[in-house]
Amino acid sequence: MHKNFALYVLAAAAALSSPLAVARVNVDIGIGVPVAPVYVEPAPVYAPAPVYAPPPPPAYYAPQPVYVAPQPVIVAPGYYDDGRGREWQERQWREQRWREREWRRHHRHDDDD
């Protein structure tokens, strides 16, 4: 129990010693009546009431018209000739001419009867 009591005394001494370390004496003397007026409030100054002008009417701007010209379009039938068709037609034409020539040569004397 003496150990606890010694701890309590030590803790109380530590708690009371810190305010004693910063203790100082302050002496203030005051008389509640001022000798001369130090501060006098100025008379109030009122600003004139603000004048509000009506806002300008809203301006609506339409975008400039945009004209986009369509691209020129050429519509024509497709040309799908690789040359084989012409060669075939030319061969047919030559064969027809040969047949006609051969027929005339073979039958040229038939009109003489």
ZICOR-V791413 format. One record per residue. N is the residue number from 0. RES is the residue in three letters. SS is DSSP state (a for helix, b for strand, c for the rest). PSI is psi in whole degrees, -180 to 180 (* if undefined). OMEGA is omega in degrees with one decimal (999 if undefined). Layout:
BEGIN
N_RES_SS_PSI_OMEGA ; N_RES_SS_PSI_OMEGA
END
This chain:
BEGIN
0_MET_c_-32_178.9 ; 1_HIS_a_-30_178.6 ; 2_LYS_a_-41_179.3 ; 3_ASN_a_-40_179.9 ; 4_PHE_a_-40_179.1 ; 5_ALA_a_-38_177.5 ; 6_LEU_a_-41_179.2 ; 7_TYR_a_-41_179.8 ; 8_VAL_a_-42_179.4 ; 9_LEU_a_-41_179.1 ; 10_ALA_a_-41_179.3 ; 11_ALA_a_-39_179.1 ; 12_ALA_a_-39_179.1 ; 13_ALA_a_-40_-179.3 ; 14_ALA_a_-36_-177.7 ; 15_LEU_a_-17_-176.2 ; 16_SER_a_-30_-177.5 ; 17_SER_a_-40_175.3 ; 18_PRO_a_-29_178.4 ; 19_LEU_a_-28_-178.4 ; 20_ALA_a_-29_-178.4 ; 21_VAL_c_12_-178.7 ; 22_ALA_c_139_176.4 ; 23_ARG_c_170_-176.7 ; 24_VAL_c_130_175.7 ; 25_ASN_c_130_177.9 ; 26_VAL_c_122_178.6 ; 27_ASP_c_133_176.0 ; 28_ILE_c_128_-179.2 ; 29_GLY_c_139_174.0 ; 30_ILE_c_132_-171.9 ; 31_GLY_c_1_-178.7 ; 32_VAL_c_123_178.7 ; 33_PRO_c_149_-178.2 ; 34_VAL_c_-51_178.0 ; 35_ALA_c_151_178.4 ; 36_PRO_c_121_-177.6 ; 37_VAL_c_-38_-175.8 ; 38_TYR_c_128_175.4 ; 39_VAL_c_131_179.9 ; 40_GLU_c_135_177.4 ; 41_PRO_c_161_177.5 ; 42_ALA_c_144_-178.9 ; 43_PRO_c_140_177.8 ; 44_VAL_c_124_-179.2 ; 45_TYR_c_131_176.8 ; 46_ALA_c_149_178.4 ; 47_PRO_c_154_-179.6 ; 48_ALA_c_139_-179.6 ; 49_PRO_c_144_177.9 ; 50_VAL_c_120_-178.7 ; 51_TYR_c_121_175.8 ; 52_ALA_c_145_178.7 ; 53_PRO_c_146_-179.4 ; 54_PRO_c_152_178.5 ; 55_PRO_c_153_179.3 ; 56_PRO_c_148_-178.8 ; 57_PRO_c_139_178.8 ; 58_ALA_c_123_178.4 ; 59_TYR_c_122_179.2 ; 60_TYR_c_121_175.8 ; 61_ALA_c_143_178.1 ; 62_PRO_c_151_179.3 ; 63_GLN_c_138_-179.3 ; 64_PRO_c_140_-178.5 ; 65_VAL_c_127_177.0 ; 66_TYR_c_123_178.1 ; 67_VAL_c_114_-179.5 ; 68_ALA_c_135_178.6 ; 69_PRO_c_153_178.5 ; 70_GLN_c_142_178.3 ; 71_PRO_c_138_-177.9 ; 72_VAL_c_129_177.1 ; 73_ILE_c_121_179.8 ; 74_VAL_c_115_179.5 ; 75_ALA_c_154_177.8 ; 76_PRO_c_148_179.9 ; 77_GLY_c_149_179.4 ; 78_TYR_c_105_-176.4 ; 79_TYR_c_58_-177.8 ; 80_ASP_c_121_177.3 ; 81_ASP_c_8_176.2 ; 82_GLY_c_-24_-177.6 ; 83_ARG_a_-35_179.6 ; 84_GLY_a_-42_177.9 ; 85_ARG_a_-41_178.9 ; 86_GLU_a_-41_-179.7 ; 87_TRP_a_-43_179.1 ; 88_GLN_a_-41_179.2 ; 89_GLU_a_-39_178.2 ; 90_ARG_a_-42_177.7 ; 91_GLN_a_-41_-179.9 ; 92_TRP_a_-43_179.4 ; 93_ARG_a_-40_178.1 ; 94_GLU_a_-40_178.3 ; 95_GLN_a_-44_178.1 ; 96_ARG_a_-40_179.9 ; 97_TRP_a_-43_179.1 ; 98_ARG_a_-43_179.4 ; 99_GLU_a_-43_179.7 ; 100_ARG_a_-44_179.3 ; 101_GLU_a_-39_-179.4 ; 102_TRP_a_-43_178.7 ; 103_ARG_a_-42_-179.8 ; 104_ARG_a_-37_-179.8 ; 105_HIS_a_-34_-175.7 ; 106_HIS_a_20_-176.8 ; 107_ARG_c_-25_-179.3 ; 108_HIS_c_5_-179.2 ; 109_ASP_a_-21_-177.8 ; 110_ASP_a_-12_-175.1 ; 111_ASP_a_-4_-175.1 ; 112_ASP_c_*_999
END
